[in-house]
C-alpha cells in the first residue's frame, strides 16, 4: 500500500487551519490509520480518524481503542 500526499496542496505544521491549508501531521496519521484498517470516526470529538480540521495532530485514545478492537493490542 502506498500513501501519496498531494504536492500541490498547501501543507503546514503549525496548526494554522485556514482555507485550503492542512496539517501534514494530522493528514498523514489519519491516512496511516486507514492503512491499518481504521475507518472514519464520524462525530467523535477526539480522534485522528475524524474527518476535517482538528486542534490536535496526535493519536487519541479512541484511535488506540480502534487498533485494539482490530488486532487485540496497541503497540
C-alpha angles and dihedrals in degrees: 000000000000129000116205122193113205109249089204091062118096102244125188140178102204101081091247101148105194129152110297093006124116132183106241092209093057095043095047093048090046091052092046087054088059089049088055091052103263121139129206116298096220114209097347107135103220112038132111085216092064111109119241137027119331134181092239136053104194133096111275132209091258090056091049090049089053092054090048090051090052101039106017095244143042115233 
